[in-house]
Amino acid sequence: MLVWAHGLWGSPNGSKVTAIRESGIEVISPDFNEMELVDRVVLLKETIDIGDVVLAGSSWGGLACALAAQEKPEKLRGLLLLAPALHYPEPPNINPEELVAPDSVPVTIIHSITDDIVPVSASKNYVERSGNNVQLIEVEDSHVLEDSIELIISEAKKLLNG
C-alpha cells in the first residue's frame, strides 16, 4: 500500500497519483487542501497507522512525509520523496537542519537539478545529514516532475516490493 501526500497546490487526484494508481499500485491519498503543515503531518501519522506502507509525497507533501516518518518509522516499508521542500522552515518550529531520514527506513528522493521552486540542494543536504539508506536520483525536469512519472512508478514499486 502506498500513502500519497500531495503538494501545496496539488490534489489527492493529481496527475502523479493518478498515474501511480493506473500502474496497479493501491493508493490512499488524503485531501490536504487548505490544511497547515502540522495538520497534514497529524493526518499522515493517523493514515500510516495501518503499517507496512510506503509513504510518498511531492514538494510540501514530501516535507510532511519526512516529518511523519521521523515520528513513526516503524509503520513504514519505505519513503519516496519527490522534490521535497525539506529546506522550508514551517510550524511547528521545524529546523530543517534537524530533519533526517530514519535509519530503519529506505528512502528514495527524486529531484530535478533544474527545479526552480525547491532547490535540489535541499535534498542533497538531507542526504548528507541522513544515513546510508537514502538514495537521491537527480533528473532534468520541472518541479512537478511530469517527465519522470515512469521513474516515480518504478521507484515506488521497488520500495513496495523491497
C-alpha positions in Angstrom: 0.0 0.0 0.0 1.2 3.5 -0.9 0.1 6.5 1.1 0.3 9.7 -1.0 0.7 13.3 0.2 0.2 15.9 -2.5 1.9 19.2 -2.5 0.7 22.7 -1.5 -1.2 23.3 -4.8 -1.8 19.6 -5.6 -4.8 17.4 -5.0 -5.5 13.8 -3.9 -6.3 13.0 -7.5 -3.5 14.9 -9.3 -1.5 13.6 -12.3 1.2 11.8 -10.4 -1.0 9.9 -8.0 -3.4 9.1 -10.9 -0.5 7.6 -12.9 0.6 5.6 -9.8 -2.9 4.2 -9.4 -3.2 3.4 -13.1 0.1 1.4 -12.8 -1.7 -1.0 -10.4 -0.4 0.3 -7.1 -3.0 0.6 -4.4 -3.0 4.1 -3.0 -4.5 6.0 -0.1 -4.5 9.8 -0.9 -5.8 12.1 1.8 -7.0 15.5 0.8 -4.7 18.1 2.4 -6.1 21.2 0.7 -6.3 24.2 3.0 -4.5 22.3 5.8 -1.5 23.7 7.6 1.6 21.5 7.6 1.2 20.4 11.2 -2.3 19.2 10.4 -1.1 17.3 7.4 1.5 15.6 9.5 -1.1 14.5 12.0 -3.3 13.1 9.3 -0.4 11.3 7.7 0.6 9.7 11.0 -3.0 8.5 11.5 -3.2 7.2 8.0 0.1 5.2 8.2 -1.0 3.5 11.4 -2.2 0.6 9.2 1.5 -0.2 8.9 3.8 -1.7 6.3 3.2 1.2 3.8 5.3 3.3 1.5 4.8 6.9 2.3 5.2 9.1 -0.7 4.9 12.9 -1.2 5.6 15.7 -3.5 7.1 19.1 -2.6 5.3 20.3 0.6 3.8 16.8 0.8 7.3 15.4 0.8 8.2 17.6 3.8 5.0 16.3 5.6 6.1 12.8 4.8 9.6 13.3 6.1 8.2 14.7 9.4 5.7 11.8 9.8 8.5 9.3 9.0 10.7 10.7 11.7 7.9 10.1 14.3 6.6 6.7 13.1 9.3 4.9 11.2 8.1 1.5 12.5 5.0 1.9 10.3 6.9 2.3 7.1 8.2 0.0 4.4 9.8 2.9 2.6 9.7 6.7 1.9 9.5 8.2 -1.6 10.1 12.0 -1.7 9.6 13.9 -4.9 11.2 17.4 -5.0 10.6 17.6 -1.2 10.5 21.1 0.4 13.0 19.9 3.1 14.5 23.3 3.4 11.3 25.0 4.4 11.1 26.3 8.0 7.4 25.9 8.9 5.4 25.5 12.1 5.7 23.5 14.4 9.0 25.3 14.5 10.8 22.9 12.2 14.5 23.5 11.9 15.4 22.0 8.5 18.9 21.2 9.7 17.5 18.7 12.3 15.3 16.8 9.7 16.9 13.4 9.0 15.7 10.2 7.5 15.0 7.3 9.9 17.8 4.7 9.9 15.3 1.8 9.6 13.5 3.1 6.5 14.8 3.0 2.9 14.4 6.4 1.3 14.4 7.4 -2.3 14.3 11.0 -3.4 13.7 12.1 -6.9 14.6 15.8 -7.5 15.2 17.8 -10.6 18.5 19.6 -10.9 16.6 22.4 -12.8 13.8 22.7 -10.1 13.0 26.4 -9.8 10.7 26.0 -6.8 12.6 23.8 -4.4 16.4 23.8 -4.9 18.0 20.3 -5.3 20.4 21.4 -2.5 17.5 20.8 -0.1 17.5 17.1 -0.9 21.3 16.9 -1.1 21.6 18.4 2.4 19.0 15.9 3.7 21.0 13.1 2.2 24.2 14.4 3.9 22.5 14.6 7.3 20.9 11.1 7.0 22.3 7.6 6.9 23.3 5.4 4.1 19.7 4.3 3.4 18.9 7.4 1.4 19.2 7.4 -2.4 19.0 10.7 -4.4 18.1 10.4 -8.0 18.7 13.6 -9.9 16.8 14.2 -13.1 16.4 17.1 -15.5 12.7 18.0 -15.3 10.4 20.7 -13.8 9.4 20.9 -10.1 6.3 18.8 -10.8 8.4 16.0 -12.4 5.9 15.5 -15.2 8.6 13.9 -17.4 9.6 11.5 -14.6 6.4 9.6 -14.0 7.7 6.2 -15.2 10.7 6.6 -12.9 8.5 7.6 -9.9 6.3 4.5 -10.5 9.4 2.2 -10.9 10.9 3.5 -7.6 7.6 3.2 -5.8 7.3 -0.4 -6.9 10.9 -1.1 -5.7 10.1 0.3 -2.2 6.8 -1.6 -2.1 8.5 -4.9 -3.1 11.7 -4.3 -1.2 
